[in-house]
Structures are given as structure tokens and as C-alpha cells.
Amino acid sequence: MDDDIRNLLAGVRDGKISVEDAVLSLKRKPFEDIGYAKVDVHRRLRQGVAEVIYGAGKTVEQIIGIADTMRKNGQGLVLVTRLAQEAAQGIAKVHPLVYYKEARCGVIGEIPAPDGIGRIVVATGGTSDIPVAEEAALTAQVLGNEVVRLYDVGVAGLHRTLAHLDEIMGASVIVAIAGMEGALASVIGGLADCPVIAVPTSVGYGASFQGLSALLSMLNSCASGVSVVNIDNGFGAGYLASMINHIHGKGEE
């Protein structure tokens, strides 16, 4: 059960919140229609994580309006992914947004202290994969995880991977990000005793087909415990890694 509901019910139990106020809070409309968007203000109650704004294709005014609605409904932390730097500058005039250039993301509010069960390792095959990796890493940090970055540890120089065995074997979840032939996920999957989330990137020469070759290689991995998200989907990988890293909360009082 989500912490917000727990706190609400604890308040009723302790006499700090009336039954009527608690019912009103739970009955509140689950989304707010602002014309160009229906903002899901109950997502945190349902899933434990509030809605995230996908910035690509939205105007500055639209992002500001959606963020306004989220914050008015008690969302203190807002993540905006795939955000252009020019758009971030416009949003920052209205909201206290911090822009992370490599991740192409903006964050409104304070990133929380880690509360996951362990560390999430984000590893890349090469330097060109870092933008996708930073999107994954920042997403995981915003969702309350400790993140260890291992960049440019691809299999073209396997000694670079093996130099980080302690970090790999000590992780609770690993996000393995690679373009070209996407072999990094299989190598890490064969070393680690935790779930590995593979992210193919669109990095590579012509026959990589903008990441399709890496995607198929990762899907065909012979290493057990490797799952795959879509091409360049750093956000999805970071989100899933956070869910795994918080799985201890299920059923606990």
C-alpha cells in the first residue's frame, strides 16, 4: 500500500484526521482536466510513483500548466523527460526547475534521499550511450535510489568491465546500456546475481539499424535474468530498476 494512504489511515487511527476528511480525500477526482491534458493526480496513490511529464512535443506553456496542476495537487517533485534546454529555460522562469543537460531532463523540487534496498548500477558500453544512461540514472535517483555509474565499460575492452566486478556483484539491479551489437547486457548478465535491465541504444554504424541490431541481440541473450526495454528508453529502465529496488515494501507494515 502506498505511503500516502498509510499516512492518511494512520491519521484517522490517531484521531488527527476525521473519517469525513479521509473519505473526501480518497473520493477526490482522480484526474484534472486542463483542456490539453488530463493530469493523473491519483497515480501516486495507485502506483506509488507520481505522473512524469514527457517533454518532447509539448510546448513550454503546456509543460508549465501540467506542472502547475501537479504541484497544486500535492506533488512536490516533478520529473520532465526529453526536455530541450531552450524549453527548460522557459519553464525555470515559473517553476524552480533544475536542468540536467546530458539526461535531457528537468527536475522541479528536491531529489529525495535513497530509500531502496540496495544500489542500482547503470553501465554503458561506450561514451556515446551516456545520454540514455543519464536519463536512466536520474530517473532512478528521483525515485529514491542510490545509483552507481559505470560508463564506457564495453566488451571491446573486456578488462574495463572486469575491473568493476565489485560494483557489478554488489548491485541489487543493473541497467546495461549499449548500442552496436549490444553484447554488454549478456556479459553483465553472466556475472551478476541480480536482475539486469538491458537498454539498446541507436548508437552504431549502418547495419545497427538505429538500435534494432542491439535490441535483437539483447532479446536473444543466453544470460538468464536479462530483460529488455525499448531502444533508447532510459526512463523506462530507470523506473523499472527503481520498482525492483523497492520491492521489499510489499506486504510490510
C-alpha positions as CSV (number, residue, x, y, z in Angstrom):
1,M,0.0,0.0,0.0
2,D,1.2,3.5,-0.8
3,D,2.7,5.6,1.9
4,D,0.2,8.4,1.3
5,I,-2.7,6.1,2.0
6,R,-0.9,4.6,5.1
7,N,-0.4,8.1,6.5
8,L,-4.0,9.0,5.8
9,L,-5.3,5.9,7.6
10,A,-2.8,6.4,10.5
11,G,-4.1,9.9,10.9
12,V,-7.7,8.6,11.2
13,R,-6.5,6.0,13.7
14,D,-4.7,8.6,15.8
15,G,-7.6,11.0,15.7
16,K,-5.7,13.6,13.7
17,I,-7.9,13.3,10.7
18,S,-11.7,12.9,10.8
19,V,-13.3,10.0,8.9
20,E,-15.2,12.5,6.8
21,D,-12.0,14.3,5.7
22,A,-10.3,11.0,4.9
23,V,-13.3,9.9,2.7
24,L,-13.2,13.3,1.0
25,S,-9.5,12.9,0.3
26,L,-10.0,9.4,-1.2
27,K,-13.0,10.5,-3.3
28,R,-11.3,13.4,-4.8
29,K,-11.4,13.3,-8.6
30,P,-8.6,11.1,-9.9
31,F,-7.6,13.4,-12.7
32,E,-7.8,17.1,-13.5
33,D,-8.8,18.1,-17.0
34,I,-7.0,21.3,-18.1
35,G,-8.1,21.2,-21.7
36,Y,-5.0,19.9,-23.5
37,A,-4.1,17.3,-20.8
38,K,-5.9,15.2,-18.2
39,V,-3.4,15.2,-15.3
40,D,-3.4,12.0,-13.3
41,V,-3.3,13.2,-9.7
42,H,-4.1,9.8,-8.2
43,R,-1.2,7.9,-9.8
44,R,1.0,8.1,-6.7
45,L,-1.9,6.6,-4.7
46,R,-2.3,3.7,-7.2
47,Q,1.3,3.0,-8.2
48,G,3.5,4.6,-5.6
49,V,5.1,7.0,-8.1
50,A,3.5,10.2,-9.4
51,E,3.0,11.0,-13.0
52,V,6.1,12.1,-15.1
53,I,5.9,14.6,-17.9
54,Y,7.2,13.6,-21.3
55,G,8.5,16.9,-22.6
56,A,9.1,16.1,-26.3
57,G,6.3,17.5,-28.5
58,K,4.8,19.7,-25.7
59,T,5.0,23.5,-25.7
60,V,6.6,25.4,-22.8
61,E,3.2,26.7,-21.8
62,Q,1.7,23.1,-21.8
63,I,4.5,21.8,-19.5
64,I,4.1,24.7,-17.2
65,G,0.4,24.1,-17.0
66,I,0.8,20.4,-16.3
67,A,3.4,21.1,-13.6
68,D,1.2,23.7,-12.1
69,T,-1.6,21.2,-11.7
70,M,0.7,18.5,-10.3
71,R,2.1,20.9,-7.7
72,K,-1.3,22.2,-6.7
73,N,-2.4,18.6,-6.0
74,G,0.5,18.0,-3.7
75,Q,3.1,16.6,-6.0
76,G,6.3,18.2,-4.6
77,L,8.7,16.6,-7.1
78,V,8.1,16.7,-10.8
79,L,10.3,14.9,-13.4
80,V,10.2,16.2,-17.0
81,T,11.9,13.8,-19.5
82,R,13.1,14.5,-23.1
83,L,13.2,18.2,-22.4
84,A,15.1,20.6,-24.7
85,Q,17.4,23.1,-23.0
86,E,15.5,26.1,-24.5
87,A,12.2,24.8,-23.1
88,A,13.8,24.2,-19.7
89,Q,14.9,27.9,-19.6
90,G,11.3,29.0,-20.2
91,I,9.9,26.6,-17.5
92,A,12.5,27.8,-15.0
93,K,11.1,31.3,-15.1
94,V,7.9,29.9,-13.5
95,H,9.0,26.8,-11.6
96,P,12.2,26.0,-9.7
97,L,13.4,23.6,-12.4
98,V,17.0,22.2,-12.5
99,Y,18.0,21.1,-15.9
100,Y,20.3,18.1,-16.5
101,K,21.7,18.5,-19.9
102,E,23.2,15.1,-20.5
103,A,20.0,13.4,-19.3
104,R,17.8,15.9,-21.3
105,C,15.6,16.0,-18.2
106,G,14.4,18.7,-15.8
107,V,13.5,18.3,-12.1
108,I,11.2,20.5,-10.2
109,G,11.7,20.0,-6.4
110,E,14.3,18.3,-4.3
111,I,15.6,14.8,-5.2
112,P,14.9,12.6,-2.2
113,A,17.5,10.6,-0.1
114,P,17.8,7.0,-1.3
115,D,15.4,4.5,0.4
116,G,15.8,1.5,-1.8
117,I,17.1,-1.9,-0.6
118,G,20.4,-1.5,-2.4
119,R,22.3,0.1,-5.2
120,I,21.4,0.4,-8.9
121,V,24.3,0.2,-11.2
122,V,24.0,1.9,-14.6
123,A,26.6,0.7,-17.1
124,T,27.3,1.7,-20.7
125,G,29.2,0.1,-23.5
126,G,30.6,3.4,-24.7
127,T,30.6,7.2,-24.1
128,S,28.0,7.7,-26.8
129,D,25.5,5.8,-24.7
130,I,25.8,8.3,-21.8
131,P,22.7,10.4,-22.7
132,V,20.4,7.4,-22.4
133,A,22.3,6.2,-19.3
134,E,21.9,9.6,-17.6
135,E,18.2,9.5,-18.3
136,A,18.0,6.1,-16.6
137,A,20.3,7.2,-13.7
138,L,18.5,10.5,-13.0
139,T,15.1,8.7,-13.1
140,A,16.3,6.2,-10.6
141,Q,17.6,9.0,-8.3
142,V,14.4,11.0,-8.5
143,L,12.6,7.8,-7.4
144,G,14.7,7.4,-4.3
145,N,17.6,5.2,-5.3
146,E,21.4,5.2,-4.8
147,V,23.0,5.0,-8.3
148,V,26.5,3.9,-9.3
149,R,27.6,4.9,-12.8
150,L,30.0,2.7,-14.8
151,Y,30.5,4.4,-18.1
152,D,32.5,3.2,-21.2
153,V,32.9,-0.4,-19.9
154,G,32.0,-2.1,-23.2
155,V,33.1,-5.6,-24.3
156,A,35.5,-4.2,-27.0
157,G,37.8,-3.9,-24.0
158,L,36.6,-6.6,-21.6
159,H,39.1,-5.7,-19.0
160,R,37.2,-2.5,-18.4
161,T,34.2,-4.5,-17.4
162,L,36.1,-6.9,-15.2
163,A,37.7,-4.0,-13.4
164,H,34.3,-3.3,-11.8
165,L,33.4,-6.7,-10.6
166,D,32.8,-5.5,-7.0
167,E,30.2,-2.9,-8.2
168,I,28.5,-5.4,-10.6
169,M,28.3,-8.2,-8.0
170,G,27.2,-5.9,-5.2
171,A,24.3,-4.3,-7.1
172,S,20.6,-5.0,-6.5
173,V,19.7,-4.1,-10.0
174,I,21.8,-3.4,-13.1
175,V,20.9,-1.3,-16.1
176,A,23.1,-2.3,-19.0
177,I,23.1,0.2,-21.9
178,A,24.7,-0.4,-25.3
179,G,24.5,0.2,-29.0
180,M,26.4,-1.6,-31.8
181,E,25.8,-5.3,-31.2
182,G,24.5,-4.9,-27.6
183,A,26.8,-7.5,-26.1
184,L,27.3,-5.7,-22.7
185,A,24.0,-7.0,-21.3
186,S,24.9,-10.6,-21.9
187,V,28.3,-10.2,-20.3
188,I,27.0,-8.4,-17.3
189,G,24.1,-10.9,-17.1
190,G,26.6,-13.7,-16.9
191,L,28.5,-12.0,-14.0
192,A,25.7,-10.6,-11.8
193,D,23.3,-12.4,-9.4
194,C,20.6,-9.6,-9.7
195,P,18.1,-8.6,-12.4
196,V,19.7,-7.0,-15.4
197,I,17.7,-4.5,-17.5
198,A,19.1,-4.2,-21.0
199,V,18.7,-0.9,-22.9
200,P,19.6,-1.0,-26.6
201,T,20.7,2.4,-28.0
202,S,20.5,3.8,-31.5
203,V,24.3,4.2,-31.5
204,G,26.2,2.3,-34.3
205,Y,27.0,2.1,-37.9
206,G,24.6,1.4,-40.8
207,A,23.9,-2.3,-40.1
208,S,22.9,-1.4,-36.5
209,F,19.6,-0.1,-38.0
210,Q,19.3,2.7,-35.4
211,G,19.4,0.2,-32.5
212,L,17.5,-2.7,-33.9
213,S,20.5,-4.9,-34.0
214,A,21.3,-4.3,-30.3
215,L,17.6,-4.8,-29.5
216,L,17.5,-8.2,-31.2
217,S,20.9,-9.2,-29.6
218,M,19.6,-8.4,-26.2
219,L,16.3,-10.2,-26.7
220,N,18.4,-13.3,-27.7
221,S,20.7,-13.1,-24.7
222,C,21.7,-16.5,-23.4
223,A,22.3,-15.0,-19.9
224,S,19.4,-15.7,-17.5
225,G,17.8,-12.8,-15.7
226,V,18.1,-10.3,-18.5
227,S,15.0,-8.3,-19.5
228,V,14.9,-5.7,-22.3
229,V,13.2,-2.3,-22.7
230,N,12.8,-0.3,-25.9
231,I,15.5,1.4,-27.9
232,D,16.9,4.5,-26.1
233,N,14.3,4.1,-23.3
234,G,16.5,5.1,-20.4
235,F,13.5,6.4,-18.5
236,G,11.7,3.0,-18.6
237,A,14.8,1.2,-17.5
238,G,15.4,3.6,-14.6
239,Y,11.7,3.3,-13.5
240,L,11.7,-0.5,-13.6
241,A,15.0,-0.7,-11.8
242,S,13.5,1.5,-9.0
243,M,10.5,-0.7,-8.7
244,I,12.7,-3.8,-8.3
245,N,14.9,-1.9,-5.8
246,H,11.9,-1.1,-3.7
247,I,10.2,-4.5,-3.8
248,H,10.8,-5.1,-0.1
249,G,7.9,-2.8,0.7
250,K,5.2,-5.3,-0.5
251,G,3.2,-6.6,2.5
252,E,5.3,-4.9,5.1
253,E,3.7,-3.0,7.9
